[in-house]
Amino acid sequence: MPDRGGGPTGPRMRVGRPSRRVRTLLMTLGVLAVLAMAFVMFAGFWTDWLWYRSVKYSSVFTTTLWTKIGLFFVFGLLMAVAVGVNIWLAHRLRPPLSAMSMEQQSLDRYRMSVAPYKKWILLGITSLVGLIAGASAAGQWRTWLMWVNGVPFNQKDPQFHLDVSFYAFDLPWYRFMLGFGFAAAILSLIAAALTHYLYGGLRVTSPGARATAAATGHLSVLLGIFVALKAVAYWLDRYGLAVKSSDFKATGNWTGLRYVDANAYLPAKTILFCIAVICALLFFATLWRRTWQLPVIGFGLMVLSAILIGGLYPAIVQKFQVQPNEQAKEAPYVEKNLKATRDAYGITGTEVTEYAGTSTTKDKTKLRDDADGAASIRLLDPNVVSPTFQQLQQVRNYYAFPSNLDVDRYSKDGKDQDTVIGLRELNLQGIPKSNWINNHFRYTHGFGVVAAKGTNADAEGRPEFTEYDLPSKGDLGEYQQRIYYGEKTSQYSIVGGPQKEIDYSDDTGEKTTSYKGKSGVNLSSPVNRAAYAVAFSEPQILYSGAIGEGSRILYNRTPKERVEAVAPWLTIDGDAYPAVVGDKIEWIVDAYTTTNGYPYASRTTLGDTTADSLTAANNQRAVVAQQNQVNYIRNSVKATVDAYTGKVTLYEWDTKDPVLKTWKKAFPGTVKPKGDIPQALMDHLRYPQDLFKVQRELLTRYHVKDAETFLSGSEVWQVPDDPTNKSGNAVPPYYLSMKMPGEQSQAFSLTTTLTPNGRDNLSAFMSVNAEAGTSDYGKINILKLPTGRTVDGPKRVQSQFNSEPSIAESIRLLRGGDSEVEYGNLLTVPLDGGLLYVEPVYVRGGGLKYPLLRKVLVTYGGATAFEDTLGEALDKVFGAEGSTVEPPDEDETKPPPTSSDPTVQEALDDAQKAFDDGQEALKKGDWEAYGTAQKDLEDALKKAEDAQAAADKKAGGSDKAGDSGDKKTEESAKPSSSPSSSKSPDSS
C-alpha cells in the first residue's frame, strides 16, 4: 500500500501569536544562550591550548586532539552510515501494498504521522547513533596510537609464537574494531527490522507470510554479518587465552593458558570458528533460497556447540584429567607463567641467596665496628619528623611541609650523607586574612629548602639541620629558593602584574617580589581573561584591576599534575621528591610505561599493590594509574619539574622498553635521550618506591623458579604489616645506605622484609640498589632465611621491644603526663649472618607539639638495648656474648668493706653472699636466680644501713671518720644493687 500523506483535518483554532517584540526578544535570548554555551565550550578548549603552549608541549595537545577528532568523525560517520543505509534500504524494499488487516490499519496512523518528517527522523537517528559511537571511539585514542605506532618486543609468546607486540598493541585495537562491528550490526538489524515492520515487510499477526522476500534477504544478510563477526571473535579468542586472567586455586590470580585452555578451550574455539563461518554462509545464502530454515538450524547448532564444546567439554577435561593429577598437567604452563611474569616485571635478574639468620661470631664485641660499616642507620624517620620541621623551621604560618618528608643523598667533603629533606611550601590555611587578592595574588609561593642529617640528632633529640632558616642557608649553596610549583600548591595564582607578591619576612620586615619567570599563561588579552573567567568560574578575572600588563596565571601546579598532563600515556609514581640540582630546586617524578597485554604474565592491581601504611595516612602518596590492572611495567621515564619556572622535562630512562619507543613515535620530540641527563641530576635519581612495591608483591610468589614448588604454595611469602603502628597496612619500603653481604661498600638502597604466609617469623630480606648511575642500579637481592629455624620478623621484634620489662617501664615513664611515644621506622640490616634491627623512638609532649628523638631500640641475636643514642645502644648490644648485660666494673667486683659493729658486719656478710650468688648466676645466665640475689643484696644493704644508723646514734655521732667509712660502704655497695642501674638484667 503506498504511503499515505497528511491526515484528517478539522476546523482550525485561532491561537493568539506573540507580538513581534516578544518574538524578537525570545529569538535574541535563544541566540545568546547558544552563544554562551558555545563560548563555554570554546573556553575549555582555548585554555587547554594556551596551557600546553605555555609548557612547550603543544604537540601533545594537537596530537591527542586530532586523534580524538579523527576517531570521532570516522567511527561516528561509519556508524551513522551503517544504520542510515539499512533504514533507507528497508524503506526502499517496503512492499507496494500492505495487507488489509487490523495490524496494518493500526500501523497506517504511524506511517502517516512519520511521512512528512521521514528525512528529519532519519537524520536524527543517524546523528544520535553517530555521536554516541564517535564519542566512544574518541576514548580509544591510546589504543589507536599504540596500534599504529607499535614497535616489536622481539619476544614471542610460547603458545602461538607471535611477537608480544601483537598482544600489547594489535589485539586491543582488533577487539575494539570487533566490538564496534557488533554494535553496528545489532543497531542496523534493530533499525531495519523496525522499518520493515512499520512499512509491512514484517508481519506479526497478519495472515500469510510473516516476512516479504526482500525483508527476509535484507535481515538475513545482517544476521550473517553478525554471525561472521562472531566467527572473528572466536578466532581472536584463541589468542586472547594467552592474556586471559583466571582464578587458579594453586596460585591465586593467573594469566595465560593452563592445561584446560590449551587442550579444551583452544580446540573448542577453533571448532566454533568453523561452525560460525558455515552458519554465516547459510544466512547469506538466503538471498537465493529465500528461506530461514537452514540458517536458523545452523544458528541453533552454533549456540548448542558453544554450550557443549565451549563450556561443558572444558569442564569435563578439568574435572577428570586435570584435578586427579594437577601438578603434572599444569607444570609446563606454570613454567611459562613464571618466565613471562618475571620478564614482564623486570625481576628476572633477582638473586636469591641463602642466609643463616644468626651470627657465627662467638665474640660479639668484634662486630661493634662492623655494625657501623654495615649501614648508615637513619634515625630520622621522614614520616614522623615533619611536625618537628614544621615547628622549628616553618617560620611563618603560611608555610608548611608535607606530612611525609623525603630521603635523598647530598655530598659534603666528598662523602655522601643520607638526608631528610622538605620544601617550605605555601599553606593558604595559614595566611592572616583569606580573600581573593591574598589567596591568588599576594601569597603565591613557598620559600626555601630545609634539610637535616638522616643519621643524627642533637642532644635534645632535634634534627641536625644542614639547610635551615629563612631565607635558607647551609650546605646546599646558592639556588633559586622561591617555590611556585609543589605538592601542596593546588590553587591558581596570578603573578607578574601590578599586584606585588609577599616574598618572605625577616628581621627587617616583609619583603615583596614580582614573578620574573616565563611560566603560566599571559592574561593581557581580553579573550584570555574572559576564557579563564569562564573556565575557573571566577568573573573577577575579567575585570579585576589587580590584573594588568605582564600578569600571568599559574595553574596545574603539582608535579604529578604537570607530568601527567604533558605525558598522559605515563603512569605516575605516588611520591614526587625535591632535590637541589645546581642553582635550582627540581621536583623529580618517576613515571612508568605499562600494559595489561603481556602474554602469560600475571596481572596485578596497582592501587592495591602500592598501598601501605603511608599511603593509607596520606592519599597524595597513592599511585596515579591510567590502567587499574597491568601485567607489564617499566620505569621508563624520569621527569623533572622546576619549582620556580614549572618547566617539565621528560628523560628516557629505560632505553630498551618497546612501550616507550611506541609512545615516542606517537609523540616525537617529547622525551629527551638518557644521555641528556646532567650529572647533578643523576646524583639525586633513585629507584622508585612504587615499582619496588609492585616487584616485592610479585616476588612473594615468583621468587621460586620451579613449577612444583610454585604449585605447592609452600614457599609463598607475604609483605608484613607495619609493626610500628596499628593501621594494619603493609610495612613501607625504606631508603637506606647499606652494605649487603659480600659487598665492599655501602650503596643507597631500598629495603623491605618478607614473612611466611600467615606467620610472623622472617622469610627473607629484600633490597634493591637504588643509586642511579652505578653498574648495579636496579639489582634486586633477596636473602632467604632457613625454613627449619625460626628467625624473628618485624612484628615479633616489635613485640619483644614492647614486652621487655625494663623497656616497657621506660616507655611508661616517657609517656608520663601528656606525652606521647611514637615509633619510627624499624630498619633491618644484615650483619655477619644475623639481622640487626634498629628503631628510633620519639616523644611528643611536655608542652611541645612535635616529636623529639629520645631513645633508640636495637636488637641483634637476642640481645636488646634501649639507650639514648645509637652508639650507646650498639655498645650495649655488642658488649657481651649473648647478653646486653655488660661485665661488672672492677669497683663492682670488690667485696664491701668490713665493720666493727657485729650487726652491721653480719648484714655486710649477707650482702657479700648475695653479691657472689648474683655474679655466679650472671655467669650461668640464670636470670631468675640473679634477680633473687639482687633482691637479697638490696635487703642486706638496707639492713646494714639501719644497723649502722643505730650504732651511730648510740655512739652520739662523734666518730666522723666512722660515718665517712659507713657512707663509703654504702656507696661502694649500692651501684651493683640499684634497680635502675644500666647493669641490671631487666635492661637487656
Secondary structure, DSSP 4 states (H G I P E B T S, - for coil): ----------PPPP-PPPPHHHHHHHHHHHHHHHHHHHHHHHHHHHHHHHHHHHTT-HHHHHHHHHHHHHHHHHHHHHHHHHHHHHHHHHHHT--SS---SHHHHHHHHHHHHHGGGHHHHHHHHHHHHHHHHHHHHHTTHHHHHHHHH----S-B-TTT--BHHIIIIIHHHHHHHHHHHHHHHHHHHHHHHHHHHHTTSB-SSSSS-SB-HHHHHHHHHHHHHHHHHHHHHHHHHHHHGGG-EEEETTTEEEES--HHIIIIIHHHHHHHHHHHHHHHHHHHHHHHH--SHHHHHHHHHHHHHHHIIIIIHHHHHIIIIIGGGHHHHHHHHHHHHHHHHHHHTT-TT-EEEE--SS---S-GGGGHHHHHHHEE---S-TTT-HHHHHHHH--STTEE--SS-EEEEEEETTEEEEEEEEE-EE-GGGSSS--HHIIIIIS--EE-EEEEEEEEE-TTS-EEEEEETTTTEETT-S---EESS-TT--S-EEESSSSPEEEEEETTEEEEE---S--SEE--SHHHHHHHHHHTT-THHHH-TT--TT-EEE-S-SHHHHHHHH-TTSEEPS--EEEEETTEEEEEEEEEEEES--TTPPPEEHHHHT--HHHHH-GGGSPB-SSSEESEEEEEEEEEEETTT--EEEEE--TT-HHHHHHHHHSTTSSB-GGGS-HHHHTT-B--HHHHHHHHHHHHHHT--SHHHHHHTTT-EEPPB-TTSSS-PBPPPEEEEE--TT-SS-EEEEEEEEEETT--B--EEEEEE-BTTSTTTT-EEEEEPPSSS--B-HHHHHHHHHH-HHHHHHHHHHT-TT-EEEE---EEEEETTEEEEEEEEEEE-TT-SS-EEEEEEEEETTEEEEESSHHHHHHHHTSBTTBSPPPPPHHHHSPPPP-SSHHHHHHHHHHHHHHHHHHHHHHHT-HHHHHHHHHHHHHHHHHHHHHHHHHHHHHTT--HHHHHHHHHHHHHHGGGT-TT-TTSGGG-
